[in-house]
Each structure stands twice: as C-alpha cells, then as structure tokens.
Amino acid sequence: MNLRHILFVPAALAAAGAFAADRLTVTVTHNLDQARPSETITIPWSEVNRVLPGALLQHIEVKDAAGHVLPYQVTNVAPQAKDPKNIGIAYGDLIFQHNFAAGEKKATFTVEKIEAMAPPFPSKVSARYIPERLDDFAWENDKVGHRTYGPALAAPAPEGSGKEVLVTSGMDIWHKRVAYPIVDRWYNKGHDHYHHDEGEGMDMYNVGKSRGAGGTGIWDGGTLYTSVNYASWKVIANGPVRVIFELNYDAWDAAGTKVSEVKRFTVDAGHYFDQIESTFTFTGPQQLTAAVGLNKTPADKGQEAVITPSTVPADRSMIQWIEQKSNGAFGTAVIVPTADEKGYAEDKLNTLMLAKVISGQPLRYYVGSGWTRGGDFATRDDWQKYVAAQAARVRSPVSVTLGKSN
C-alpha cells in the first residue's frame, strides 16, 4: 500500500514537543470485515526520527503486539541524500507488513532503537535490468513475476544474426509455483526452458503487439495509440518488502498529440497485484483518455484456450479467466479506480479500461494475475473474489496513527 493511500495521523507527536521517547507506537486501523493479508504499512522516516532522534536503519527493531520481531525496510528515495552527522536523516520511509485476519480491524506495533546490529531480512521482492537477455526489465515478488522490453529488443536484426525483434510496450507475466526468487534462475536456464514448467512455474503468457497485462496507450474513441519499448529505467527501492522502479517511454504520436509516459511501479511482497502510476506528459489538449489493456489472446499457442472475460463496473475492474489444455488456468485483472463506470472499450488486440488524464498528473491503477498451479486459485470464482477483495482494499485504505511511549 503506497503511503499516499494511507490515512496518516501523527497523533500525540505534535503535543510531545522535543522530548525523546524509547518507542514509537504505531496503531493501524481499517473498516473492512475481510482479511487483509500482507498489508503494507509505511511511515515517513521524518516521523520516526522525531520520536527516536538519531535512529539508524541498522539499529532499530519493529515488533507487533505479541512481541514478534517483524521484517522491515527503510528506503532512501533521494539516493544522493547525505547524513554527515550520522544522525539518521537521509532516509525515506519505514516499511513493514501485517496480516489482518478477517474481522481484525486494529493492530499495534512498536519501533525502538537497539544497540545490537539488526540483521538484513530475506527479500521477497526484486527488480532489475537484464543485460543477459538484450535489455529486458524484470520484477517479481513471492507470488508472481513480470517483465517488459527495452530498445535493444526492438532494434532491427543484423543480417544472419537470428536476433529476436519485438516492438511493444506490453507487459509480460511469469507465473510462479514457488515463493523464492526465480528471475535470475530462469534467465540463466534460458528461453527454451522457462517456456516450460520444470517445477517452478513458466512463462506462458503471450504479449506480442498487444498491451499484455496492463500496458497503456491513448484512446481517441476508435484507435489506440501506444508507445514502443521503454527507453530508460530507474530502480528507487529494492526490497526486502517493497520494490519501487520507473520505466520511461519516449514521446509518440497520439492522433496528432505528442505524448510521453513515465510508469512508476510499486511491488509489495505477498500480493498478486502491482500498483502502477502512469504520468503522461503532453501539450495542447487539457486532457486525454488513457487506456489500460489486457491482451484478448494471452495463452500460449496450441493451448486451445477458453477465455472468459468479465467486467465489474462497481469495482472499476476488468477480469479474464483463461483455461488451457495442458498448462492449467490463470486469471488476469486490471483495476482503475478513477475510470468511468462505463469506461470500457476494445480494439482488435485488447480489452481496455479508460480514464481521463491531465498532463503531468499520475493515473493510478493495479494489475494482477494468478495461476491454478500457484496454489491460491483453483477456480475462476476464486480469482474473481480475490480481485473484488483487492478493489475493496483500494477503496478503503488503512489509517496509521503514531504515538510515543517510554
């Protein structure tokens, strides 16, 4: 859950003045009856530092109400930030997670300084540039993996080279049946292996010229205008709980308007959905209509796929369930909270969700996928319920209240 989605209330801090405390207390509440597994809680480090002056990322401990030590992450969203006095001011956010059970609407935590060195926690998320396969960019958590494609893949093949050429800004899915990281292993195994399930999962999703799972474009009412392969990338945070990265797309022509795009991805452990914020930049029109797409034919060749699409306008979601001959079934979905209730369209390759965008202002949406062999979804109904639960979480963010105790 991104910080801007959390209702953040620094209660008691303003009244506390400059007096330091031994512990920062964190109270997290929400109003849903459903479970919220792997709820990500973010606290600006400035608030941690206010209560725990001089706290350092390697000398803190986060505990739940039962006293269990929780994995945490401290980000630095300004990589050139300095801390010349070594007092812990060059950080961005403190991040940790909690599994809210069904009916559990409140949880409390403490953050405190410790003398011992806090060990690093095993990472459940990662994102990186893939030079060993032209210039793919790949990311994953413990549930699902993804990749997309850079300019080297789009470049023409020298005569006789046999180089693959693919011009697309569509998004790929790597379905996993294990919780540990697989991106490095699969690229090492090679193309002919990761397109077969050898026990860890497989790349069976078809992107081609489509939007894949969650690619974007500009819609003029009848035609979809899209970028090509990403032009540059930047990793902002890289685990163990959350990955944040950006992909930049050079300007393209959208029915006479030049449009460029920056996508910021937030990928959290324990989730089948990624959050994406697309910021489109253009001049001329006051607003454009952006589209977020799903490929109409996402299954591998030869799978004789039966694809069942559906929409849930109340959730602003678009869902697919794909039954395959030998590779199991999988679901995909897009949630666009600011889409119009009737904001659905399609072209030859894609089903689309539509939302108005203003130049320089991000469009936030969520893209997810789950596979029957992954263990959490046995049926289409399972996937639809998960998508509905995700949409409810988006509508009802958690509230974080901070205090202090000795």
VOGU-3710 file (C-alpha; in Angstrom, 3 decimals, decimal comma):
1> mnlrhilfvp> 0,000/0,000/0,000  1,564/3,244/-1,092  1,842/5,979/1,542  -0,452/8,321/-0,329  -3,204/5,719/0,093  -2,786/5,594/3,872  -4,642/7,982/6,112  -1,723/9,162/8,235  -2,348/10,778/11,612  0,727/11,729/13,700
11> aalaaagafa> -1,337/11,822/16,899  0,463/12,804/20,104  3,626/13,803/18,271  2,846/17,490/18,000  1,989/17,701/21,690  5,040/15,718/22,667  7,404/18,564/21,957  11,096/17,846/21,695  11,232/15,128/24,376  12,532/11,840/23,029
21> adrltvtvth> 10,865/8,517/23,809  12,102/4,950/23,936  9,495/3,667/21,491  7,419/4,878/18,603  3,962/3,338/18,812  2,083/2,637/15,590  -1,652/1,943/15,507  -3,153/0,762/12,224  -6,909/0,581/11,682  -9,297/-0,092/8,801
31> nldqarpset> -13,022/-0,607/8,318  -13,294/-3,760/6,199  -14,601/-7,064/7,551  -12,448/-9,060/5,135  -8,892/-10,214/5,747  -6,056/-8,007/4,535  -3,029/-10,303/4,135  0,385/-8,687/3,708  -0,934/-5,184/4,391  1,990/-2,841/3,814
41> itipwsevnr> 2,437/-0,083/6,385  4,628/2,902/5,561  5,803/5,601/7,959  7,825/8,638/6,870  11,273/8,381/8,414  10,980/12,009/9,472  8,299/10,881/11,942  10,472/8,023/13,206  13,348/10,449/13,670  11,109/12,880/15,518
51> vlpgallqhi> 10,323/10,322/18,210  13,611/8,393/18,046  16,277/11,007/17,282  19,392/9,504/15,775  17,744/6,167/14,939  19,615/4,292/12,204  18,212/1,665/9,883  20,632/-0,982/11,144  19,844/-0,293/14,822  16,057/-0,463/15,076
61> evkdaaghvl> 13,513/-3,177/15,779  9,866/-3,380/14,724  7,580/-5,559/16,850  3,911/-6,493/16,747  1,649/-6,525/19,801  2,747/-10,058/20,679  6,388/-9,007/20,705  7,342/-10,735/17,472  10,137/-9,021/15,541  8,910/-8,090/12,047
71> pyqvtnvapq> 10,892/-7,796/8,828  11,187/-4,167/7,784  12,656/-1,976/5,080  13,986/1,571/5,183  14,027/3,343/1,836  16,073/6,241/0,582  14,004/7,901/-2,117  16,720/10,520/-2,685  19,794/8,389/-3,407  22,167/11,366/-3,197
81> akdpknigia> 20,935/12,411/0,251  23,693/12,851/2,817  23,854/12,334/6,566  27,185/13,955/7,502  26,405/13,929/11,237  25,309/10,267/11,176  22,000/11,015/12,880  19,663/9,103/10,595  18,063/11,797/8,456  18,828/10,571/4,938
91> ygdlifqhnf> 16,034/8,005/4,727  12,635/7,948/3,047  10,117/5,567/4,625  9,999/2,774/7,173  8,027/-0,136/5,685  6,715/-3,348/7,244  3,698/-5,644/6,845  0,920/-7,195/8,880  -1,605/-9,928/8,091  -5,000/-8,653/9,201
101> aagekkatft> -7,322/-11,588/9,858  -10,974/-11,349/8,840  -12,676/-9,116/11,401  -9,386/-7,763/12,768  -9,656/-4,017/12,295  -6,894/-2,745/14,557  -3,260/-3,680/15,142  -0,488/-2,039/17,153  3,261/-2,061/16,704  6,353/-0,537/18,277
111> vekieamapp> 9,555/0,768/16,752  12,560/1,210/19,013  16,279/1,777/18,862  18,525/-1,167/19,745  22,245/-1,450/20,425  22,684/-4,681/18,504  23,090/-4,784/14,738  19,758/-5,635/13,129  20,330/-8,374/10,544  19,108/-7,984/6,970
121> fpskvsaryi> 15,853/-9,783/6,211  15,464/-12,170/3,264  13,987/-10,259/0,368  10,686/-11,305/-1,181  10,811/-8,743/-3,992  13,270/-7,675/-6,660  13,534/-5,644/-9,846  16,429/-5,323/-12,250  17,657/-4,612/-15,737  18,507/-7,836/-17,596
131> perlddfawe> 21,575/-7,297/-19,791  21,980/-11,036/-20,304  18,808/-11,022/-22,430  19,215/-7,903/-24,538  17,572/-5,295/-22,270  14,544/-6,844/-20,650  13,475/-5,339/-17,341  12,066/-7,912/-14,902  10,462/-7,804/-11,475  8,875/-10,268/-9,078
141> ndkvghrtyg> 7,642/-10,913/-5,580  6,896/-14,179/-3,816  3,673/-14,603/-5,820  4,210/-13,644/-9,469  6,822/-12,284/-11,871  6,723/-9,839/-14,778  8,946/-8,410/-17,462  8,886/-5,888/-20,257  11,176/-4,948/-23,096  13,774/-2,327/-23,944
151> palaapapeg> 15,127/-0,742/-27,124  17,678/-3,463/-27,883  14,900/-5,989/-28,435  13,167/-3,541/-30,788  16,305/-2,889/-32,834  16,468/-4,483/-36,295  18,305/-7,795/-36,502  21,638/-7,703/-38,346  21,564/-9,971/-41,372  22,192/-13,562/-40,405
161> sgkevlvtsg> 22,229/-12,845/-36,660  18,976/-14,594/-35,794  18,303/-11,876/-33,218  14,718/-11,665/-31,974  12,883/-8,424/-32,748  9,837/-7,308/-30,793  8,449/-3,764/-30,781  5,964/-3,413/-27,928  5,392/-1,689/-24,610  3,166/-4,541/-23,466
171> mdiwhkrvay> 3,693/-6,215/-20,087  4,553/-9,898/-19,697  3,714/-12,304/-16,854  5,904/-15,066/-15,425  3,687/-17,387/-13,407  5,318/-18,938/-10,353  4,592/-22,015/-8,261  7,322/-21,268/-5,691  7,773/-18,375/-3,255  11,509/-17,925/-3,766
181> pivdrwynkg> 13,002/-15,654/-6,467  13,104/-17,168/-9,941  14,025/-14,346/-12,337  17,785/-14,906/-12,175  17,403/-18,690/-12,320  15,116/-18,605/-15,336  17,273/-16,241/-17,338  20,211/-18,495/-16,573  18,217/-21,555/-17,708  17,415/-19,840/-20,969
191> hdhyhhdege> 14,460/-19,200/-23,240  13,793/-22,836/-24,188  13,500/-23,813/-20,526  11,438/-21,074/-18,924  8,710/-21,553/-21,509  8,112/-24,990/-19,950  7,066/-25,784/-16,402  10,051/-27,580/-14,908  8,746/-27,355/-11,353  8,992/-23,639/-10,555
201> gmdmynvgks> 6,461/-22,214/-12,999  6,731/-20,871/-16,524  6,492/-18,015/-18,979  3,317/-18,980/-20,818  1,813/-15,529/-21,316  1,542/-14,115/-24,825  2,285/-10,399/-25,298  3,179/-9,831/-28,944  1,922/-6,472/-30,199  -0,807/-6,293/-27,547
211> rgaggtgiwd> -0,835/-4,391/-24,257  -0,135/-7,673/-22,499  -1,174/-7,458/-18,841  -1,592/-3,787/-18,016  0,153/-1,930/-20,794  -1,192/1,517/-21,615  -1,965/3,824/-24,500  -4,037/6,823/-25,545  -7,562/6,165/-26,863  -9,290/8,554/-29,262
221> ggtlytsvny> -12,612/6,755/-29,306  -11,710/4,302/-32,023  -7,955/3,841/-32,179  -5,355/3,019/-29,521  -2,051/4,901/-29,842  0,831/3,324/-27,959  4,471/3,837/-27,134  7,181/1,408/-28,136  9,693/-0,347/-25,881  10,820/1,513/-22,759
231> aswkviangp> 13,663/3,987/-23,265  15,225/4,058/-19,777  14,745/2,660/-16,276  15,441/3,624/-12,659  15,245/1,495/-9,505  14,238/3,550/-6,455  13,833/0,874/-3,756  14,608/-2,837/-3,921  13,326/-4,891/-1,017  13,040/-6,790/1,174
241> vrvifelnyd> 9,350/-5,790/1,463  8,775/-3,386/-1,428  10,246/-2,605/-4,836  9,756/0,780/-6,498  11,028/1,452/-10,011  10,284/3,617/-13,019  10,213/2,998/-16,762  10,394/5,955/-19,145  8,817/5,920/-22,612  9,806/8,326/-25,364
251> awdaagtkvs> 7,129/10,514/-26,922  4,810/9,032/-29,537  2,101/10,451/-31,740  -1,454/10,037/-30,427  -3,752/11,346/-33,156  -1,665/14,486/-33,572  -0,662/14,980/-29,926  2,856/14,095/-28,785  2,674/12,072/-25,576  5,424/10,705/-23,344
261> evkrftvdag> 4,991/8,497/-20,281  6,702/7,552/-17,030  5,423/4,452/-15,258  6,185/4,087/-11,533  5,706/0,540/-10,228  5,194/-0,349/-6,567  5,545/-4,096/-5,975  4,886/-5,451/-2,479  5,570/-8,882/-1,024  2,562/-11,142/-0,667
271> hyfdqiestf> 0,404/-9,572/-3,390  -0,773/-10,754/-6,795  -1,368/-7,137/-7,824  1,196/-4,440/-8,573  0,377/-0,759/-8,279  1,354/1,359/-11,288  1,220/5,126/-11,676  1,454/6,339/-15,274  2,252/10,014/-15,732  1,550/11,171/-19,276
281> tftgpqqlta> 3,064/14,442/-20,484  1,584/16,312/-23,444  0,729/19,798/-24,672  -2,386/21,090/-26,413  -5,452/19,269/-25,115  -6,453/19,872/-21,495  -6,940/16,147/-21,049  -6,700/12,874/-22,940  -8,235/9,454/-22,485  -5,744/6,864/-21,322
291> avglnktpad> -6,382/3,142/-21,735  -5,086/0,240/-19,654  -5,300/-3,038/-21,530  -5,427/-6,818/-21,330  -4,465/-8,988/-24,291  -7,503/-10,751/-25,748  -5,459/-13,868/-26,594  -2,961/-14,278/-23,738  -2,415/-18,055/-23,825  0,443/-19,914/-25,483
301> kgqeavitps> -0,063/-21,330/-28,959  -1,512/-24,812/-29,005  -3,265/-24,461/-25,665  -6,768/-24,329/-27,198  -7,563/-21,680/-24,621  -11,074/-20,870/-23,455  -11,037/-17,227/-22,357  -13,814/-15,828/-20,188  -13,743/-12,031/-19,855  -15,851/-10,061/-17,399
311> tvpadrsmiq> -16,186/-6,578/-16,004  -17,290/-5,323/-12,585  -18,116/-1,634/-13,091  -18,724/-1,038/-9,372  -15,141/-2,146/-8,671  -13,770/-0,421/-11,777  -12,237/-3,763/-12,727  -11,726/-5,847/-15,849  -11,071/-9,576/-15,453  -10,073/-12,567/-17,573
321> wieqksngaf> -10,032/-16,274/-16,770  -8,057/-18,436/-19,194  -8,478/-22,232/-19,274  -5,678/-24,043/-21,115  -5,270/-27,566/-22,450  -2,111/-28,549/-20,551  -0,755/-25,515/-18,678  -3,502/-25,048/-16,095  -5,697/-21,974/-15,868  -4,833/-18,419/-14,935
331> gtavivptad> -6,566/-15,142/-14,279  -5,619/-11,584/-15,106  -7,201/-8,329/-13,997  -6,917/-4,559/-14,109  -8,393/-2,158/-11,553  -8,557/1,543/-12,483  -10,173/3,405/-9,553  -10,700/6,662/-11,485  -12,183/5,048/-14,585  -15,711/5,944/-15,553
341> ekgyaedkln> -18,225/3,251/-14,619  -18,843/2,768/-18,342  -15,188/3,258/-19,251  -14,650/0,032/-21,201  -13,611/-0,393/-24,827  -11,744/-2,762/-27,097  -9,687/-2,900/-30,231  -8,520/-5,848/-32,321  -5,922/-6,997/-29,786  -7,029/-5,716/-26,389
351> tlmlakvisg> -9,853/-5,141/-23,967  -9,428/-1,708/-22,409  -10,301/0,343/-19,356  -10,500/4,091/-19,926  -9,748/7,055/-17,674  -9,218/10,755/-18,281  -5,686/12,039/-17,685  -4,190/15,509/-17,313  -0,625/16,200/-18,377  1,808/15,665/-15,518
361> qplryyvgsg> -0,734/14,098/-13,138  -0,388/10,367/-12,461  -3,046/7,800/-13,290  -3,020/5,079/-10,634  -4,110/1,533/-11,463  -3,496/-2,052/-10,400  -2,534/-5,067/-12,496  -2,642/-8,651/-11,276  -2,501/-12,297/-12,247  -2,826/-15,679/-10,541
371> wtrggdfatr> -2,354/-19,294/-11,702  -4,020/-22,505/-10,608  -0,639/-24,207/-10,139  0,457/-21,410/-7,818  -1,787/-22,834/-5,121  -4,106/-19,944/-4,231  -6,664/-20,094/-7,062  -8,387/-23,282/-8,096  -11,304/-21,766/-9,990  -12,472/-18,677/-11,806
381> ddwqkyvaaq> -14,623/-17,845/-8,782  -11,519/-17,847/-6,563  -9,845/-15,311/-8,837  -12,903/-13,076/-9,080  -13,226/-13,000/-5,291  -9,566/-12,046/-4,957  -9,966/-9,204/-7,463  -13,037/-7,947/-5,597  -11,121/-8,040/-2,308  -8,270/-6,070/-3,872
391> aarvrspvsv> -10,704/-3,455/-5,175  -12,203/-3,134/-1,691  -8,739/-2,605/-0,186  -8,028/0,119/-2,716  -11,258/1,895/-1,817  -10,678/1,587/1,937  -7,050/2,296/2,849  -5,703/1,694/6,317  -5,260/4,558/8,770  -1,942/4,912/10,594
401> tlgksn> -1,710/6,786/13,900  1,627/7,449/15,627  2,328/7,972/19,281  5,188/7,572/21,752  5,820/5,573/24,867  8,635/5,022/27,342
//
